[in-house]
Amino acid sequence: MKVVVTALALSALALSTPVLAQGHDRHDTPAPRHEQAKPGKETKQQRHVRACKAKYRSYDVKRDAYRGQGGRWIKCRL
């Protein structure tokens, strides 16, 4: 009898707690506002990266540069 009461109390607690009932992870946080873009809209930075990737095969996003003649890295200015 004690086990049944305990089980009912725990299930009631789980259903009344939104985090457990909905299965959300408390560590999920939305992206910062400056990184959020409206659906279907590209940010200026995303357009820049897309253009550089399209023009230069050696383009590296982290460096924001491409390999020029002689192997030097050149900043993409598109």
N, C-alpha and C positions, 0 to 999 in steps of 0.2 A: 504494500500500500504506500509506503514511504517513497519507493522508487517511482511509482506512478505519479505521485504528487510532484516530485522533483522534476520529472520529465515534462509534465504539463507546465510547470513554472518556467522552465528553461525555454520551451517552445514559445510560450507567450512572450517572454522577454525578447527572443530572437525576432518574432514577428512585429513587435512594437518598436524595435530599433531600426531606423531607416537604413543605416549603413549595412546591417546584416540582411535585412529583408530585400534590399535592392541589389545586393552583391557589389556595391561600389568599393573601390580601393581608396582608402583615405589619403593615400599618397599621390593620387592623380591630381595634378594641378594644371590649369589651362596655360597655354603658351603666353608669354608676355605680350602686352598690347602691340608693341612695335613689330612683333613677328607675325601677328594675326593679319590675314588678308581676307577680304570678302570673297566668297566663293566665285570662281570664274575670273577674278581680278589678280593680276600679277603685280608684285611690288616692283619698284624701280630696280632694286638689287637683283631680283629674279630675272627681269628683262635683260639686265646687263650680263648676268652669267649665261643666260641662254644665247645671247648674241655672240659672246666671246667663244663659247663652246662650238657654235655653228661655224665661226670663221677660222678658228685655230684648233687644229687637231691636238696639239700639245698643251692646250690650256689647262691650268691647274687652279681649281677653285680656291684652295687654301691660300695660295700665293697671289691670286688674282693676276696671273701672268702666264705668258706662253714662251716657249723656247724659240729664240731667234736664230739667225745664222751664226755659227760659231758656238752655239750651245748656251749663250747668255739668256737669262730670264728677262723678259720685257713685260712691263705692266700693261695690261689690256685697258685701252682708253676708249672703248666703244660706248 
